[in-house]
Amino acid sequence: MLHLTQQKPIRLFLILGGFFIANALIAEIIGVKIFSLEQTLGLDPLRIRLLGNELSFNLTAGVLLWPVVFIMTDIINEYFGMKGVRFLSFLAAGLIAFAFLVFVLAMQLTPAEFFVTGKQGSGVPDMEKAYKAVLGQGGFIIIGSLTAFILGQLIDVFVFHRIKQATGEKWIWLRATGSTLVSQFIDSFVVLFIAFYIGTRINRNGTDFVWPFKLFLAVGVVNYIYKFAVAVIMTPVIYLMHNIIERYLGPEEAARMKQEAMLDR
């Protein structure tokens, strides 16, 4: 009798699930950094005029990994069905919430004196403040991010299955990229709405900047343009992943799993 980890479907689920959860968690942690896409590529900021706002592609570093998460979502959906994606999505959300709880507890620890001043020579005058600034994301940012993540995942699997029901095994690009484009549209606006449009109103002090509705819409559009472009660019990767998995499982096992995945609600 084969050990559980020697069974190819179970091993595949563990590998895909591990990458899925790891990427989701890492994306949340690195997302505190905002970077300029144009300047990273050696270009001048585009300065797009949209809804009365001048915007460039200033994005959270988390966007580097979210495309990987959604590719994993579609691959898991293909072979393990909606239940498999829902299980991993709620598990990932729970682990992200647990991680941030641990961050909060860690920030309450009294720092050693040498830790606070240990990086002054590198231009960091207070490591304790830097530590809290990086790991201590606002509550509404965490709530918005987790809400958008869960909602985006549930919408992704629903659209994926609807498209596959209509098209069958053909047109992998349509169900994978199409479901990602729909879910990313929802994700882009939900996280901004909760984290910034609502969050800046509830947590504001007298001089804090409060996001106007037009800014929320404009930033959401710019974020979605980036995610749309990345989803289209990543389409060949989906075919590559399918080919690797088909060879790993074998055609008969892969066909069986895909058939069962369509029945798994």
C-alpha positions in Angstrom: 0.0 0.0 0.0 1.4 3.4 -1.0 2.0 6.0 1.7 -0.2 9.1 1.3 2.7 11.2 0.0 3.5 8.6 -2.6 0.1 8.9 -4.2 0.4 11.3 -7.1 -2.9 13.2 -6.7 -2.3 13.8 -3.0 1.3 14.9 -3.6 0.1 17.2 -6.4 -2.5 18.8 -4.0 0.1 19.3 -1.3 2.6 20.9 -3.7 0.0 23.2 -5.3 -1.6 24.0 -2.0 1.8 24.8 -0.4 2.6 27.2 -3.2 -0.8 28.7 -3.1 -0.7 29.4 0.7 2.9 30.5 0.7 2.4 33.0 -2.1 -0.8 34.4 -0.5 0.9 34.9 2.8 4.1 36.4 1.4 2.1 38.7 -0.8 0.3 40.1 2.2 3.5 40.7 4.1 5.4 42.4 1.3 2.3 44.3 0.3 3.2 47.1 2.7 5.7 48.4 0.1 4.5 50.7 -2.7 6.7 50.7 -5.8 6.7 52.6 -9.1 6.3 50.2 -12.0 7.5 52.7 -14.6 10.6 53.7 -12.7 11.4 50.1 -11.9 11.4 49.4 -15.6 13.5 52.5 -16.2 10.6 54.6 -17.6 9.2 58.0 -16.6 5.9 57.9 -14.7 2.9 57.9 -17.1 0.9 60.5 -15.1 -2.5 59.3 -16.3 -5.4 61.8 -15.9 -8.4 59.9 -14.6 -11.5 61.2 -12.9 -9.7 64.4 -12.0 -6.7 62.6 -10.5 -3.2 62.3 -11.9 -2.0 58.7 -11.4 0.9 56.6 -12.2 1.4 52.8 -11.8 2.3 52.9 -8.1 1.5 49.4 -6.9 1.8 47.3 -3.8 4.6 44.9 -4.0 2.1 42.1 -3.4 1.0 42.3 -7.0 4.3 40.5 -7.8 2.8 37.3 -6.4 -1.0 37.5 -6.7 -0.8 36.4 -10.4 0.8 33.2 -9.1 -1.9 32.7 -6.6 -4.6 33.0 -9.2 -2.8 30.6 -11.6 -2.6 28.1 -8.7 -6.3 28.7 -8.1 -7.2 27.8 -11.7 -4.9 24.7 -11.7 -6.3 23.5 -8.4 -9.8 24.1 -9.7 -9.1 22.1 -12.8 -7.9 19.0 -11.0 -9.5 19.2 -7.5 -12.7 21.1 -8.1 -14.4 24.0 -6.2 -14.1 22.2 -2.9 -10.4 22.0 -3.2 -10.1 25.7 -3.9 -12.5 26.7 -1.2 -10.6 24.6 1.4 -7.3 26.1 0.5 -8.7 29.7 0.3 -10.2 29.6 3.8 -7.1 27.9 5.1 -4.9 30.6 3.6 -7.1 33.3 5.0 -7.0 31.8 8.4 -3.2 31.4 8.3 -2.8 35.0 7.1 -5.0 36.3 10.0 -2.9 34.1 12.4 0.3 35.5 11.0 -0.8 39.1 11.6 -1.9 38.2 15.1 1.6 36.9 15.8 3.0 40.1 14.3 0.9 42.1 16.7 2.1 40.0 19.7 5.7 40.3 18.5 5.4 44.1 18.4 4.4 44.2 22.0 7.7 42.6 23.1 10.2 45.0 24.7 13.1 45.4 22.3 16.7 44.9 23.4 18.6 48.2 23.4 21.2 47.0 20.8 18.3 46.0 18.5 16.9 49.5 18.4 20.2 51.2 17.5 21.8 48.2 15.7 21.2 49.5 12.1 21.9 53.2 12.6 25.0 52.9 10.5 22.8 51.6 7.6 20.5 54.6 7.9 17.9 53.1 10.2 17.8 55.2 13.3 15.2 53.1 15.2 14.8 49.5 14.3 11.8 49.1 16.6 9.9 51.8 14.7 10.9 50.3 11.4 9.8 46.8 12.5 6.4 48.1 13.6 6.0 50.2 10.5 6.6 47.2 8.2 4.7 44.5 10.1 2.1 46.7 11.8 -0.4 47.2 8.9 -3.6 48.9 9.7 -6.6 46.8 10.7 -8.8 48.0 7.8 -6.0 47.0 5.3 -5.9 43.5 6.7 -9.7 43.2 6.8 -10.0 44.6 3.2 -7.3 42.4 1.9 -8.7 39.2 3.4 -12.3 40.1 2.3 -11.1 40.8 -1.2 -9.0 37.6 -1.2 -11.9 35.3 -0.2 -14.5 37.0 -2.4 -12.1 37.0 -5.4 -11.4 33.3 -4.9 -15.0 32.3 -4.6 -15.9 34.3 -7.7 -12.9 32.8 -9.6 -14.0 29.2 -9.0 -17.6 30.0 -9.9 -16.8 31.7 -13.2 -14.2 29.0 -14.0 -16.7 26.2 -13.7 -19.4 28.1 -15.6 -17.1 28.6 -18.5 -15.9 25.0 -18.4 -19.4 23.7 -18.3 -20.1 25.7 -21.5 -16.9 24.9 -23.4 -15.8 21.5 -22.1 -12.1 20.6 -22.2 -11.2 23.1 -25.0 -10.2 26.7 -24.5 -8.2 26.4 -21.3 -7.1 30.1 -21.8 -10.7 31.2 -21.7 -11.7 29.6 -18.4 -8.4 30.3 -16.7 -7.8 33.9 -17.9 -11.5 34.8 -18.0 -12.2 33.7 -14.4 -9.0 35.6 -13.3 -10.0 38.8 -15.0 -13.5 38.8 -13.4 -12.2 37.9 -9.9 -9.3 40.4 -10.1 -11.8 43.2 -11.0 -13.7 42.5 -7.8 -10.5 42.1 -5.8 -9.1 45.4 -7.0 -12.0 47.5 -5.9 -13.1 45.6 -2.7 -9.7 45.9 -1.0 -9.4 49.6 -1.8 -13.0 50.4 -0.8 -12.6 48.7 2.7 -8.9 49.5 3.4 -8.9 53.1 2.2 -12.3 54.6 1.3 -13.9 53.3 4.5 -10.8 52.9 6.6 -9.6 56.5 6.2 -13.0 57.8 7.3 -13.4 55.7 10.4 -9.8 55.9 11.6 -9.1 59.5 10.6 -7.7 62.2 12.9 -8.2 65.9 12.2 -5.4 66.3 9.6 -5.4 62.8 8.1 -6.1 62.4 4.3 -9.5 60.9 3.5 -9.9 59.2 0.2 -12.5 60.8 -2.0 -14.7 58.4 -4.1 -13.2 59.5 -7.4 -9.7 58.7 -6.1 -10.9 55.3 -5.0 -12.3 54.6 -8.5 -9.3 56.0 -10.3 -6.7 53.9 -8.3 -8.9 50.8 -8.7 -8.9 51.3 -12.5 -5.2 51.7 -12.6 -4.6 48.6 -10.5 -7.0 46.6 -12.6 -5.3 47.6 -15.8 -2.0 46.2 -14.4 -3.7 43.0 -13.3 -5.5 42.6 -16.6 -2.2 42.9 -18.5 -0.4 40.4 -16.2 -3.3 37.9 -16.5 -3.1 38.0 -20.3 0.7 37.8 -20.3 0.6 34.8 -17.9 -1.7 32.8 -20.1 1.1 30.7 -21.6 2.2 29.7 -18.1 -1.2 28.1 -17.5 -0.6 25.9 -20.6 2.9 25.0 -19.4 1.6 24.0 -16.0 -1.1 21.9 -17.6 1.4 20.0 -19.7 3.7 19.4 -16.7 0.8 18.1 -14.6 -0.6 15.9 -17.4 2.8 14.3 -17.9 3.2 13.8 -14.1 -0.2 12.2 -13.6 -0.6 10.4 -16.9 -3.4 11.0 -19.3 -5.9 8.5 -17.7 -5.4 9.8 -14.1 -5.5 13.4 -15.3 -8.7 12.9 -17.2 -10.3 11.1 -14.2 -9.4 13.9 -11.8 -10.7 16.6 -14.2 -14.0 14.8 -14.6 -14.4 14.4 -10.9 -13.5 18.0 -10.3 -16.4 19.1 -12.5 -18.8 17.1 -10.3 -17.2 18.3 -7.0 -19.2 21.3 -5.8 
